[in-house]
Amino acid sequence: MIFDAVADFLEQLPDGGVLIGLDIGTKTIGTAFCDAGWTFASPADLIRRSKFSKDKAALSAAIATRATRGIVIGLPLNMDGSESPRSQSSRAFARNIADLGLPILLRDERWSTQAVERDMIAADMSRAKRAEKIDSGAAAFILQGAIDALTIG
């Protein structure tokens, strides 16, 4: 099932568990995982987009590496909170992976990439290194926001 509300997603996960966060781009999918206790999110592998069937297989393989209980997908909204064509693309991606059998939370990601890039610049990371790590960093930022909302209530 796909959820927009944190409370509804939480009802599907009464015992917690590892979550995967996704930052869906046109060329890549950034991934991140959190611990089963929902304390911290960490960037994971980057999936290079190709055919959807290959993207889904790579995502399924990533999920299988851990006892993953749910999926958090970044939802790119416009600054006024309205949906955009990219939002619709993320919703379509969520519908297309719903058969993986895990609950899916769509989470506002408006500032994720900018926040992560700002931190990388502050850490004096090179432009090339930032480009390589930004999408998985954004996935971790999105996932951290979700687990904070899940644990704070």
Buried (B, 14 or more C-beta within 10 A) or exposed (E): EBBEEBEEBBEBBEEBBBBBBBBBBEEBBBBBBBBBEBEEBBBBBBBEBEEEEEBBEBBEEBBEEBEBBBBBBBBBBEEEEEEEEBBEBBBEBBEEBBEEEBBBBBBBBBEBBEBBBEEBEEEEBEEEEBEBBBBBBBBBBBBBBBBEBBEEE
